[in-house]
Amino acid sequence: MRRSTDRRPRHCGDPQSQWPACAIKQALPACDIQAEGLGEGVVLLGNVSNPIESQTAFDIAARLVDDPKKVVNSINVHGRDQVMLK
């Protein structure tokens, strides 16, 4: 039975290491993001089209592991770069 403080998504299985990946996939279904366990933390891998998607995945993982310092964001952001010319 889930406790009220359990932050994992309802449809995720029991292994705690899969919670961040499952939550991220639920929030960003079109993104190619994997979450791998690393000790007590998580490493985010994959590709997204903009920095907002990368930050959203980071925020979700940080909430699930209770500490942003335990999340390593190695997500590649693809898309057009904007450059300001003078």
Biopython code that builds the backbone (N, CA, C, O; Angstrom):
import numpy as np
from Bio.PDB.StructureBuilder import StructureBuilder

atoms = [
    (1, "MET", "N", (0.840, -1.181, 0.000)),
    (1, "MET", "CA", (0.000, 0.000, 0.000)),
    (1, "MET", "C", (0.885, 1.244, 0.000)),
    (1, "MET", "O", (1.899, 1.297, 0.697)),
    (2, "ARG", "N", (0.493, 2.234, -0.783)),
    (2, "ARG", "CA", (1.258, 3.467, -0.875)),
    (2, "ARG", "C", (0.989, 4.353, 0.318)),
    (2, "ARG", "O", (-0.145, 4.458, 0.785)),
    (3, "ARG", "N", (2.015, 4.978, 0.800)),
    (3, "ARG", "CA", (1.863, 5.960, 1.877)),
    (3, "ARG", "C", (1.515, 7.305, 1.278)),
    (3, "ARG", "O", (1.740, 7.540, 0.091)),
    (4, "SER", "N", (0.969, 8.185, 2.094)),
    (4, "SER", "CA", (0.578, 9.505, 1.593)),
    (4, "SER", "C", (1.788, 10.336, 1.176)),
    (4, "SER", "O", (1.643, 11.271, 0.390)),
    (5, "THR", "N", (2.977, 10.016, 1.684)),
    (5, "THR", "CA", (4.181, 10.763, 1.315)),
    (5, "THR", "C", (4.866, 10.171, 0.092)),
    (5, "THR", "O", (5.864, 10.718, -0.376)),
    (6, "ASP", "N", (4.354, 9.069, -0.431)),
    (6, "ASP", "CA", (4.931, 8.417, -1.600)),
    (6, "ASP", "C", (4.676, 9.288, -2.822)),
    (6, "ASP", "O", (3.520, 9.555, -3.151)),
    (7, "ARG", "N", (5.722, 9.734, -3.497)),
    (7, "ARG", "CA", (5.584, 10.678, -4.606)),
    (7, "ARG", "C", (5.573, 10.013, -5.975)),
    (7, "ARG", "O", (5.449, 10.705, -6.986)),
    (8, "ARG", "N", (5.698, 8.706, -6.036)),
    (8, "ARG", "CA", (5.759, 8.061, -7.335)),
    (8, "ARG", "C", (4.410, 8.104, -8.036)),
    (8, "ARG", "O", (3.369, 8.108, -7.380)),
    (9, "PRO", "N", (4.423, 8.135, -9.359)),
    (9, "PRO", "CA", (3.177, 8.130, -10.115)),
    (9, "PRO", "C", (2.390, 6.851, -9.834)),
    (9, "PRO", "O", (2.979, 5.808, -9.550)),
    (10, "ARG", "N", (1.083, 6.927, -9.912)),
    (10, "ARG", "CA", (0.219, 5.802, -9.573)),
    (10, "ARG", "C", (0.460, 4.567, -10.436)),
    (10, "ARG", "O", (0.332, 3.448, -9.938)),
    (11, "HIS", "N", (0.797, 4.729, -11.689)),
    (11, "HIS", "CA", (0.914, 3.578, -12.580)),
    (11, "HIS", "C", (2.315, 2.962, -12.595)),
    (11, "HIS", "O", (2.538, 1.994, -13.321)),
    (12, "CYS", "N", (3.255, 3.484, -11.826)),
    (12, "CYS", "CA", (4.613, 2.955, -11.821)),
    (12, "CYS", "C", (4.705, 1.704, -10.952)),
    (12, "CYS", "O", (3.981, 1.560, -9.967)),
    (13, "GLY", "N", (5.592, 0.822, -11.328)),
    (13, "GLY", "CA", (5.813, -0.391, -10.553)),
    (13, "GLY", "C", (6.566, -0.106, -9.268)),
    (13, "GLY", "O", (6.839, 1.050, -8.944)),
    (14, "ASP", "N", (6.895, -1.138, -8.551)),
    (14, "ASP", "CA", (7.521, -0.988, -7.249)),
    (14, "ASP", "C", (8.977, -0.546, -7.251)),
    (14, "ASP", "O", (9.360, 0.207, -6.356)),
    (15, "PRO", "N", (9.824, -0.968, -8.203)),
    (15, "PRO", "CA", (11.235, -0.586, -8.084)),
    (15, "PRO", "C", (11.429, 0.920, -8.032)),
    (15, "PRO", "O", (11.071, 1.637, -8.967)),
    (16, "GLN", "N", (11.996, 1.389, -6.938)),
    (16, "GLN", "CA", (12.165, 2.827, -6.728)),
    (16, "GLN", "C", (13.019, 3.453, -7.824)),
    (16, "GLN", "O", (12.817, 4.619, -8.164)),
    (17, "SER", "N", (13.964, 2.709, -8.382)),
    (17, "SER", "CA", (14.843, 3.260, -9.410)),
    (17, "SER", "C", (14.084, 3.627, -10.681)),
    (17, "SER", "O", (14.601, 4.389, -11.498)),
    (18, "GLN", "N", (12.865, 3.104, -10.872)),
    (18, "GLN", "CA", (12.100, 3.397, -12.079)),
    (18, "GLN", "C", (11.152, 4.580, -11.908)),
    (18, "GLN", "O", (10.588, 5.048, -12.897)),
    (19, "TRP", "N", (10.958, 5.076, -10.693)),
    (19, "TRP", "CA", (10.011, 6.158, -10.464)),
    (19, "TRP", "C", (10.314, 7.411, -11.269)),
    (19, "TRP", "O", (9.410, 7.936, -11.918)),
    (20, "PRO", "N", (11.560, 7.921, -11.256)),
    (20, "PRO", "CA", (11.808, 9.139, -12.032)),
    (20, "PRO", "C", (11.536, 8.949, -13.520)),
    (20, "PRO", "O", (10.934, 9.818, -14.151)),
    (21, "ALA", "N", (11.968, 7.833, -14.085)),
    (21, "ALA", "CA", (11.762, 7.599, -15.515)),
    (21, "ALA", "C", (10.278, 7.542, -15.843)),
    (21, "ALA", "O", (9.839, 8.095, -16.851)),
    (22, "CYS", "N", (9.514, 6.881, -15.002)),
    (22, "CYS", "CA", (8.081, 6.741, -15.213)),
    (22, "CYS", "C", (7.382, 8.105, -15.102)),
    (22, "CYS", "O", (6.528, 8.433, -15.926)),
    (23, "ALA", "N", (7.738, 8.880, -14.106)),
    (23, "ALA", "CA", (7.127, 10.201, -13.911)),
    (23, "ALA", "C", (7.469, 11.148, -15.055)),
    (23, "ALA", "O", (6.621, 11.915, -15.511)),
    (24, "ILE", "N", (8.709, 11.089, -15.513)),
    (24, "ILE", "CA", (9.133, 11.950, -16.620)),
    (24, "ILE", "C", (8.409, 11.556, -17.901)),
    (24, "ILE", "O", (7.967, 12.423, -18.654)),
    (25, "LYS", "N", (8.285, 10.259, -18.153)),
    (25, "LYS", "CA", (7.586, 9.789, -19.351)),
    (25, "LYS", "C", (6.128, 10.202, -19.320)),
    (25, "LYS", "O", (5.549, 10.518, -20.360)),
    (26, "GLN", "N", (5.527, 10.202, -18.138)),
    (26, "GLN", "CA", (4.133, 10.606, -18.010)),
    (26, "GLN", "C", (3.979, 12.106, -18.291)),
    (26, "GLN", "O", (3.025, 12.515, -18.953)),
    (27, "ALA", "N", (4.907, 12.918, -17.796)),
    (27, "ALA", "CA", (4.821, 14.374, -17.966)),
    (27, "ALA", "C", (5.263, 14.834, -19.351)),
    (27, "ALA", "O", (4.729, 15.804, -19.888)),
    (28, "LEU", "N", (6.243, 14.131, -19.930)),
    (28, "LEU", "CA", (6.804, 14.511, -21.227)),
    (28, "LEU", "C", (6.805, 13.301, -22.168)),
    (28, "LEU", "O", (7.873, 12.782, -22.493)),
    (29, "PRO", "N", (5.634, 12.847, -22.607)),
    (29, "PRO", "CA", (5.568, 11.609, -23.384)),
    (29, "PRO", "C", (6.277, 11.661, -24.737)),
    (29, "PRO", "O", (6.682, 10.620, -25.253)),
    (30, "ALA", "N", (6.432, 12.840, -25.316)),
    (30, "ALA", "CA", (7.061, 12.948, -26.628)),
    (30, "ALA", "C", (8.586, 13.033, -26.555)),
    (30, "ALA", "O", (9.263, 12.999, -27.583)),
    (31, "CYS", "N", (9.115, 13.142, -25.362)),
    (31, "CYS", "CA", (10.561, 13.303, -25.194)),
    (31, "CYS", "C", (11.264, 11.962, -25.054)),
    (31, "CYS", "O", (10.692, 10.989, -24.564)),
    (32, "ASP", "N", (12.512, 11.932, -25.494)),
    (32, "ASP", "CA", (13.349, 10.740, -25.391)),
    (32, "ASP", "C", (14.274, 10.928, -24.191)),
    (32, "ASP", "O", (15.419, 11.355, -24.346)),
    (33, "ILE", "N", (13.776, 10.607, -22.989)),
    (33, "ILE", "CA", (14.550, 10.810, -21.764)),
    (33, "ILE", "C", (14.568, 9.518, -20.965)),
    (33, "ILE", "O", (13.534, 8.882, -20.758)),
    (34, "GLN", "N", (15.765, 9.141, -20.520)),
    (34, "GLN", "CA", (15.920, 7.999, -19.636)),
    (34, "GLN", "C", (16.462, 8.490, -18.305)),
    (34, "GLN", "O", (17.214, 9.463, -18.251)),
    (35, "ALA", "N", (16.078, 7.816, -17.239)),
    (35, "ALA", "CA", (16.587, 8.131, -15.905)),
    (35, "ALA", "C", (17.243, 6.878, -15.358)),
    (35, "ALA", "O", (16.585, 5.852, -15.189)),
    (36, "GLU", "N", (18.536, 6.956, -15.082)),
    (36, "GLU", "CA", (19.296, 5.822, -14.572)),
    (36, "GLU", "C", (19.682, 6.095, -13.128)),
    (36, "GLU", "O", (20.107, 7.200, -12.792)),
    (37, "GLY", "N", (19.534, 5.093, -12.278)),
    (37, "GLY", "CA", (19.924, 5.231, -10.883)),
    (37, "GLY", "C", (21.431, 5.318, -10.743)),
    (37, "GLY", "O", (22.171, 4.627, -11.443)),
    (38, "LEU", "N", (21.880, 6.167, -9.839)),
    (38, "LEU", "CA", (23.300, 6.333, -9.563)),
    (38, "LEU", "C", (23.453, 6.514, -8.059)),
    (38, "LEU", "O", (23.333, 7.630, -7.552)),
    (39, "GLY", "N", (23.717, 5.427, -7.346)),
    (39, "GLY", "CA", (23.764, 5.495, -5.893)),
    (39, "GLY", "C", (22.409, 5.921, -5.369)),
    (39, "GLY", "O", (21.400, 5.275, -5.651)),
    (40, "GLU", "N", (22.378, 7.004, -4.610)),
    (40, "GLU", "CA", (21.108, 7.538, -4.101)),
    (40, "GLU", "C", (20.508, 8.572, -5.043)),
    (40, "GLU", "O", (19.460, 9.145, -4.746)),
    (41, "GLY", "N", (21.163, 8.816, -6.179)),
    (41, "GLY", "CA", (20.708, 9.846, -7.104)),
    (41, "GLY", "C", (20.253, 9.285, -8.436)),
    (41, "GLY", "O", (20.044, 8.081, -8.588)),
    (42, "VAL", "N", (20.105, 10.186, -9.397)),
    (42, "VAL", "CA", (19.603, 9.852, -10.719)),
    (42, "VAL", "C", (20.403, 10.608, -11.772)),
    (42, "VAL", "O", (20.756, 11.771, -11.578)),
    (43, "VAL", "N", (20.687, 9.938, -12.891)),
    (43, "VAL", "CA", (21.296, 10.581, -14.050)),
    (43, "VAL", "C", (20.245, 10.617, -15.147)),
    (43, "VAL", "O", (19.671, 9.584, -15.495)),
    (44, "LEU", "N", (19.990, 11.793, -15.691)),
    (44, "LEU", "CA", (19.038, 11.956, -16.785)),
    (44, "LEU", "C", (19.790, 11.959, -18.102)),
    (44, "LEU", "O", (20.748, 12.713, -18.275)),
    (45, "LEU", "N", (19.361, 11.119, -19.029)),
    (45, "LEU", "CA", (19.989, 10.989, -20.341)),
    (45, "LEU", "C", (18.920, 11.112, -21.412)),
    (45, "LEU", "O", (17.752, 10.816, -21.164)),
    (46, "GLY", "N", (19.311, 11.543, -22.591)),
    (46, "GLY", "CA", (18.374, 11.577, -23.704)),
    (46, "GLY", "C", (18.450, 12.860, -24.491)),
    (46, "GLY", "O", (19.420, 13.613, -24.406)),
    (47, "ASN", "N", (17.405, 13.092, -25.259)),
    (47, "ASN", "CA", (17.349, 14.236, -26.162)),
    (47, "ASN", "C", (15.991, 14.919, -26.053)),
    (47, "ASN", "O", (14.954, 14.260, -25.978)),
    (48, "VAL", "N", (16.014, 16.246, -26.044)),
    (48, "VAL", "CA", (14.788, 17.045, -26.041)),
    (48, "VAL", "C", (14.943, 18.163, -27.055)),
    (48, "VAL", "O", (16.042, 18.433, -27.538)),
    (49, "SER", "N", (13.822, 18.813, -27.373)),
    (49, "SER", "CA", (13.869, 19.856, -28.396)),
    (49, "SER", "C", (14.079, 21.256, -27.841)),
    (49, "SER", "O", (14.379, 22.176, -28.601)),
    (50, "ASN", "N", (13.926, 21.440, -26.520)),
    (50, "ASN", "CA", (14.141, 22.771, -25.967)),
    (50, "ASN", "C", (14.558, 22.682, -24.496)),
    (50, "ASN", "O", (14.352, 21.651, -23.854)),
    (51, "PRO", "N", (15.137, 23.749, -23.966)),
    (51, "PRO", "CA", (15.615, 23.745, -22.577)),
    (51, "PRO", "C", (14.506, 23.595, -21.537)),
    (51, "PRO", "O", (14.760, 23.109, -20.435)),
    (52, "ILE", "N", (13.294, 23.999, -21.866)),
    (52, "ILE", "CA", (12.188, 23.881, -20.915)),
    (52, "ILE", "C", (11.897, 22.420, -20.613)),
    (52, "ILE", "O", (11.642, 22.064, -19.463)),
    (53, "GLU", "N", (11.932, 21.571, -21.634)),
    (53, "GLU", "CA", (11.702, 20.137, -21.420)),
    (53, "GLU", "C", (12.805, 19.536, -20.554)),
    (53, "GLU", "O", (12.531, 18.698, -19.695)),
    (54, "SER", "N", (14.024, 19.950, -20.770)),
    (54, "SER", "CA", (15.145, 19.467, -19.959)),
    (54, "SER", "C", (14.974, 19.890, -18.504)),
    (54, "SER", "O", (15.184, 19.091, -17.592)),
    (55, "GLN", "N", (14.597, 21.137, -18.292)),
    (55, "GLN", "CA", (14.402, 21.642, -16.933)),
    (55, "GLN", "C", (13.221, 20.955, -16.249)),
    (55, "GLN", "O", (13.276, 20.675, -15.051)),
    (56, "THR", "N", (12.165, 20.686, -16.995)),
    (56, "THR", "CA", (11.004, 19.989, -16.431)),
    (56, "THR", "C", (11.394, 18.591, -15.959)),
    (56, "THR", "O", (11.005, 18.171, -14.869)),
    (57, "ALA", "N", (12.156, 17.876, -16.773)),
    (57, "ALA", "CA", (12.614, 16.535, -16.387)),
    (57, "ALA", "C", (13.490, 16.611, -15.144)),
    (57, "ALA", "O", (13.363, 15.783, -14.241)),
    (58, "PHE", "N", (14.372, 17.595, -15.094)),
    (58, "PHE", "CA", (15.232, 17.782, -13.922)),
    (58, "PHE", "C", (14.394, 18.052, -12.678)),
    (58, "PHE", "O", (14.634, 17.459, -11.627)),
    (59, "ASP", "N", (13.423, 18.934, -12.792)),
    (59, "ASP", "CA", (12.574, 19.285, -11.647)),
    (59, "ASP", "C", (11.812, 18.074, -11.120)),
    (59, "ASP", "O", (11.703, 17.887, -9.908)),
    (60, "ILE", "N", (11.289, 17.255, -12.021)),
    (60, "ILE", "CA", (10.560, 16.049, -11.610)),
    (60, "ILE", "C", (11.489, 15.104, -10.864)),
    (60, "ILE", "O", (11.147, 14.610, -9.789)),
    (61, "ALA", "N", (12.660, 14.852, -11.429)),
    (61, "ALA", "CA", (13.609, 13.935, -10.788)),
    (61, "ALA", "C", (14.072, 14.470, -9.440)),
    (61, "ALA", "O", (14.204, 13.705, -8.484)),
    (62, "ALA", "N", (14.318, 15.771, -9.350)),
    (62, "ALA", "CA", (14.774, 16.369, -8.097)),
    (62, "ALA", "C", (13.730, 16.220, -7.002)),
    (62, "ALA", "O", (14.077, 15.980, -5.845)),
    (63, "ARG", "N", (12.462, 16.358, -7.351)),
    (63, "ARG", "CA", (11.400, 16.184, -6.351)),
    (63, "ARG", "C", (11.300, 14.739, -5.885)),
    (63, "ARG", "O", (11.027, 14.481, -4.713)),
    (64, "LEU", "N", (11.517, 13.797, -6.793)),
    (64, "LEU", "CA", (11.387, 12.390, -6.431)),
    (64, "LEU", "C", (12.549, 11.875, -5.588)),
    (64, "LEU", "O", (12.366, 10.963, -4.782)),
    (65, "VAL", "N", (13.741, 12.445, -5.764)),
    (65, "VAL", "CA", (14.880, 12.012, -4.941)),
    (65, "VAL", "C", (15.099, 12.953, -3.759)),
    (65, "VAL", "O", (16.033, 12.762, -2.981)),
    (66, "ASP", "N", (14.256, 13.953, -3.623)),
    (66, "ASP", "CA", (14.264, 14.889, -2.487)),
    (66, "ASP", "C", (15.488, 15.777, -2.392)),
    (66, "ASP", "O", (15.701, 16.408, -1.356)),
    (67, "ASP", "N", (16.301, 15.849, -3.441)),
    (67, "ASP", "CA", (17.494, 16.704, -3.378)),
    (67, "ASP", "C", (18.006, 16.968, -4.785)),
    (67, "ASP", "O", (18.463, 16.034, -5.444)),
    (68, "PRO", "N", (17.948, 18.211, -5.272)),
    (68, "PRO", "CA", (18.438, 18.517, -6.617)),
    (68, "PRO", "C", (19.924, 18.191, -6.815)),
    (68, "PRO", "O", (20.367, 17.970, -7.942)),
    (69, "LYS", "N", (20.691, 18.160, -5.715)),
    (69, "LYS", "CA", (22.115, 17.850, -5.822)),
    (69, "LYS", "C", (22.356, 16.393, -6.195)),
    (69, "LYS", "O", (23.465, 16.027, -6.586)),
    (70, "LYS", "N", (21.329, 15.564, -6.075)),
    (70, "LYS", "CA", (21.457, 14.146, -6.404)),
    (70, "LYS", "C", (21.015, 13.833, -7.829)),
    (70, "LYS", "O", (20.924, 12.666, -8.211)),
    (71, "VAL", "N", (20.742, 14.868, -8.612)),
    (71, "VAL", "CA", (20.309, 14.684, -9.997)),
    (71, "VAL", "C", (21.372, 15.255, -10.936)),
    (71, "VAL", "O", (21.775, 16.411, -10.812)),
    (72, "VAL", "N", (21.816, 14.422, -11.874)),
    (72, "VAL", "CA", (22.770, 14.854, -12.895)),
    (72, "VAL", "C", (21.998, 14.952, -14.205)),
    (72, "VAL", "O", (21.449, 13.959, -14.683)),
    (73, "ASN", "N", (21.957, 16.136, -14.780)),
    (73, "ASN", "CA", (21.223, 16.366, -16.017)),
    (73, "ASN", "C", (22.181, 16.291, -17.197)),
    (73, "ASN", "O", (22.936, 17.227, -17.460)),
    (74, "SER", "N", (22.140, 15.158, -17.908)),
    (74, "SER", "CA", (22.973, 14.970, -19.103)),
    (74, "SER", "C", (22.105, 14.915, -20.355)),
    (74, "SER", "O", (22.438, 14.225, -21.319)),
    (75, "ILE", "N", (21.008, 15.634, -20.338)),
    (75, "ILE", "CA", (20.082, 15.662, -21.471)),
    (75, "ILE", "C", (20.619, 16.605, -22.537)),
    (75, "ILE", "O", (21.037, 17.723, -22.238)),
    (76, "ASN", "N", (20.604, 16.144, -23.786)),
    (76, "ASN", "CA", (21.013, 16.972, -24.921)),
    (76, "ASN", "C", (19.811, 17.762, -25.419)),
    (76, "ASN", "O", (18.733, 17.206, -25.629)),
    (77, "VAL", "N", (20.007, 19.056, -25.605)),
    (77, "VAL", "CA", (18.943, 19.912, -26.130)),
    (77, "VAL", "C", (19.233, 20.156, -27.607)),
    (77, "VAL", "O", (20.249, 20.751, -27.965)),
    (78, "HIS", "N", (18.309, 19.679, -28.467)),
    (78, "HIS", "CA", (18.452, 19.880, -29.900)),
    (78, "HIS", "C", (17.448, 20.921, -30.338)),
    (78, "HIS", "O", (16.389, 21.075, -29.729)),
    (79, "GLY", "N", (17.772, 21.608, -31.355)),
    (79, "GLY", "CA", (16.864, 22.638, -31.854)),
    (79, "GLY", "C", (17.680, 23.786, -32.382)),
    (79, "GLY", "O", (18.910, 23.738, -32.410)),
    (80, "ARG", "N", (16.999, 24.797, -32.792)),
    (80, "ARG", "CA", (17.704, 25.945, -33.337)),
    (80, "ARG", "C", (18.280, 26.788, -32.207)),
    (80, "ARG", "O", (17.605, 27.082, -31.221)),
    (81, "ASP", "N", (19.521, 27.160, -32.369)),
    (81, "ASP", "CA", (20.161, 28.070, -31.427)),
    (81, "ASP", "C", (19.885, 29.494, -31.868)),
    (81, "ASP", "O", (19.936, 29.811, -33.057)),
    (82, "GLN", "N", (19.595, 30.339, -30.912)),
    (82, "GLN", "CA", (19.394, 31.740, -31.223)),
    (82, "GLN", "C", (20.636, 32.511, -30.823)),
    (82, "GLN", "O", (21.142, 32.365, -29.711)),
    (83, "VAL", "N", (21.116, 33.327, -31.734)),
    (83, "VAL", "CA", (22.313, 34.116, -31.492)),
    (83, "VAL", "C", (21.965, 35.583, -31.683)),
    (83, "VAL", "O", (21.334, 35.958, -32.671)),
    (84, "MET", "N", (22.380, 36.404, -30.735)),
    (84, "MET", "CA", (22.124, 37.839, -30.862)),
    (84, "MET", "C", (23.310, 38.490, -31.571)),
    (84, "MET", "O", (24.447, 38.402, -31.108)),
    (85, "LEU", "N", (23.038, 39.127, -32.673)),
    (85, "LEU", "CA", (24.078, 39.801, -33.460)),
    (85, "LEU", "C", (24.024, 41.292, -33.217)),
    (85, "LEU", "O", (22.946, 41.878, -33.116)),
    (86, "LYS", "N", (25.202, 41.908, -33.123)),
    (86, "LYS", "CA", (25.273, 43.364, -32.947)),
    (86, "LYS", "C", (25.701, 44.027, -34.221)),
    (86, "LYS", "O", (25.819, 45.251, -34.271)),
]
sb = StructureBuilder()
sb.init_structure("model")
sb.init_model(0)
sb.init_chain("A")
sb.init_seg("    ")
for serial, (resi, resn, name, xyz) in enumerate(atoms, 1):
    if name == "N":
        sb.init_residue(resn, " ", resi, " ")
    sb.init_atom(name, np.array(xyz, "f"), 0.0, 1.0, " ", f" {name:<3s}", serial, name[0])
structure = sb.get_structure()
